[in-house]
Amino acid sequence: MTDTVYNYACLGPLLYCAVFQGSTVLTESVSAKKYPEYTEYQRLVGRFMPKPSAFWESSKPAGEEEDVKKRE
């Protein structure tokens, strides 16, 4: 047994998660600039896990529900 409280083996997975998070932020921003509708998608869908609000929010983009009511 060693006298150290920490282990350097944990550093690899932590750095891997940091790189993964950074690349995700970059790709999300590129997609948002390329596709204007992507910001609405980002609002509705979580990056890695579903957002709790997704279960009670409407899946339709803002303003679409009013258009349906006007057509009726």
MINU-715414 format. One record per residue (C-alpha): residue in one letter; x, y, z. Coordinates in steps of 0.001 Angstrom, whole numbers, plus 500000, padded with zeros to 6 digits. Example, Ala and Ser with C-alpha at 12.3 -4.5 7.8 and 13.67 -1.06 7.14 Angstrom:
A512300495500507800S513670498940507140
***
This chain:
M500000500000500000T501227503487499233D501038506652501266T499392508707498480V495778509769498751Y495247510072494987N496108507989491960Y497322509336488630A495281506687486800C492189508857487353L493733511662485326G493254509875481972P489479509421482193L489027512968483519L490995514439480600Y489072512222478173C485770513589479544A487083517159479243V488046516625475591F484687514987474858Q482807517869476496G484859520459474619S484316518802471247T480587518546471942V480357522282472669L482231522990469433T480030520769467254E476849522085468849S477860525673468090V478837524836464495S475510523072463926A473578525976465452K475278528420463070K474733526196460043Y471096525282460732P468873527995462281E466316525409463458Y468979523630465497T468644526093468380E465018524982468811Y466181521370468776Q468791522195471428R466078523733473577L463973520582473426V466623517848473568G469417517324476077R472979516758474878F473671513460476573M470535512603478530P466878513573478096K465855516781479789P463200516333482467S461238519177480886A460975517186477645F458272515068479229W455846517948479742E456835520506477083S455326520533473642S457500518993470963K456278521527468422P458317524663467771A457040527881469274G454222529400467259E453244526228465421E450351525441467751E448799528843467059D449033528212463298V447081524985463694K444352526770465669K444081529491463026R443592526934460244E440695525219462064
***
